[in-house]
């Protein structure tokens, strides 16, 4: 059993606080530099937009090569601006996470400061109130890390998808507008291409919104939403995915429905990205006391202990397990290298009193 004096914990927390403050100063400088770069690129875009307006006024007399060069320059400038804005948002997100961590450390330091520095703390249970502060702080940090990782994924998805497409739409629409006078037939061709691209982008945006928060979950509940999601998952990925629903298809507390749905999302995403599987079986069972969500694949399997160990880059499974435990449930993952993976989330359908 590991023993720590309060002074040792105070020293560690103080060192962490000093290190975090140093990182905050560094990231603040990077944020300021990135803001300056965004301002320069914004001015550059304004200049190019003026050139585009002048081009529109003299469209018939400007050589086609020059037209293409100006539009290419505009597209490149806008892409750089989008990229730099994304980098700035990422830095600001990291800055906010560090700031929250620093505040958490401050709370820990303040709490530890009210206890006799000679107190011995046992990781097995002595001074449980203090140890629970540390454990809670660790959980908060892991949840924040998972949230920030998801925000980064969302930011990249928006930047590489709809944002880029909208930039292309603007430029293509301006070309179509000019072609209507000089070459109506080509304008119709370009307009049809623009419509096709817009339809595809709209579909991607709808999929993105569904990933964020399907309206069906609020309106119809967990079971219909899972049915729709599994069907869409199979169509999108080409992986044979079957769903079995058993038990009572009733509604329960919103945050419990959200956790179960997010679990399906996470477990199916892991199977798609890492399992290299050809078949997935999904089961949703609701009885009087519990709701159980199971995802089983025939993929390559993995080392469960290594994947959910603290400090790993991919913290989603560990965080999912912790969220289930906070609601009085559990996440059981069984996997053998070369023999697939079976993951089962089980949580109470209502808050259960402690006995």
Secondary structure, DSSP 8 states (H G I E B T S, - for coil): --EEEHHHHHHHHHHHHHHHHHHHHHHHHHHHHHHHHHHHHHHHHHHHHHHHHHHHHTTTTS-HHHHHHHHHHHHHHHHHHHHHHHHHHHHHHHHHHHHHHHHHHHHHHHHHTTS-TT-EEETTSTTHHHHHHHHHHHHHHHHHHHHHHHHHHHHHHHIIIIIHHHHHHHHHHHHHHHHHHH-HHHHHHHHHHHHHHHHHHHHHHHHHHHHHH-HHHHHT-HHHHHHHHHHHHHHHH--EEEEEEEE------HHHHHHHHHHHHHHHHHIIIII--SEEEEEEEE-SSEEEEEEEE-S----HHHHTSTT-S--HHHHHHHHHHHTT-EEEEEE-TTS-EEEEEEEESS-----
